[in-house]
């Protein structure tokens, strides 16, 4: 539930994605996309790639490179992000962890 602080700031207690009204599946997909996007940005930074380099490596046009770099995740699927990571030399691995509060 949101709470108002003394300074009249809006604070979220719990999941921001739930607060935005996203269903569980959409929230999980957005979390996965965000994690993939962060790793891709790290690869780009580590390799010191420029927009032109990304156009060539990912075989996409400049507007798509811009969307990727700005984090416009609504235009990118998980599959597309995985492909980009692969083209940048990364290997995807799926790990699942149990949550302590998960229902049995």
C-alpha positions in Angstrom: 0.0 0.0 0.0 1.3 3.5 -0.8 2.0 5.8 2.1 2.4 9.5 2.4 5.5 10.6 4.2 5.8 13.7 6.3 7.1 15.7 3.3 4.0 14.6 1.3 6.2 12.3 -0.9 4.6 9.2 -2.5 6.2 6.0 -1.1 5.5 2.5 -2.2 5.5 -0.4 0.2 5.9 -3.6 -1.7 6.3 -4.0 -5.5 6.4 -0.9 -7.6 5.2 -3.0 -10.5 2.1 -4.1 -8.5 1.5 -0.5 -7.6 1.4 0.3 -11.3 -1.3 -2.2 -11.7 0.6 -4.8 -13.7 -0.5 -8.4 -13.5 2.0 -10.9 -12.2 3.0 -12.3 -15.6 3.6 -8.8 -17.0 5.6 -7.8 -13.9 7.8 -10.9 -14.2 8.4 -10.3 -17.9 9.3 -6.7 -17.3 11.8 -7.7 -14.5 13.4 -10.1 -16.9 13.6 -7.6 -19.7 15.1 -5.0 -17.3 17.8 -7.5 -16.2 18.6 -8.5 -19.7 18.8 -4.8 -20.7 21.2 -4.0 -17.9 23.5 -6.8 -18.9 23.4 -5.7 -22.5 24.3 -2.1 -21.5 27.2 -3.5 -19.4 28.5 -5.4 -22.5 28.2 -2.3 -24.7 30.1 -0.2 -22.1 32.8 -2.8 -21.4 33.5 -3.2 -25.2 33.2 0.5 -25.7 30.8 0.1 -28.6 29.3 3.1 -30.4 25.9 3.3 -32.1 27.4 2.5 -35.5 29.1 -0.6 -34.0 25.8 -1.7 -32.6 24.0 -1.2 -36.0 26.6 -3.5 -37.6 26.8 -6.1 -34.9 23.1 -6.3 -34.1 22.0 -5.8 -37.8 19.5 -3.1 -36.8 19.0 0.5 -37.9 19.9 3.6 -35.8 16.4 4.2 -34.4 16.3 0.6 -32.9 19.8 1.2 -31.5 18.5 4.4 -29.9 15.5 2.6 -28.4 17.8 -0.2 -27.0 20.2 2.3 -25.5 17.5 4.4 -23.9 15.8 1.3 -22.5 12.5 1.5 -24.4 11.6 -2.0 -23.3 8.1 -1.9 -24.6 9.5 -2.3 -28.2 11.7 -5.2 -27.3 10.8 -8.8 -26.6 12.7 -11.1 -24.3 13.6 -13.2 -27.3 15.0 -10.1 -29.1 17.1 -9.1 -26.0 18.5 -12.6 -25.8 19.5 -12.4 -29.4 21.2 -9.1 -28.9 23.1 -10.5 -25.9 24.2 -13.5 -28.0 25.3 -11.3 -30.8 27.4 -9.2 -28.3 29.1 -12.4 -27.2 27.1 -13.2 -24.0 25.7 -16.6 -23.1 22.3 -16.7 -21.4 21.7 -18.9 -18.3 18.5 -19.3 -16.4 18.6 -19.6 -12.7 15.7 -20.1 -10.4 15.8 -19.5 -6.7 13.2 -20.3 -4.1 11.7 -17.4 -2.2 11.2 -17.9 1.6 7.7 -16.5 1.5 6.5 -18.5 -1.6 3.3 -20.6 -1.1 3.9 -24.3 -0.8 
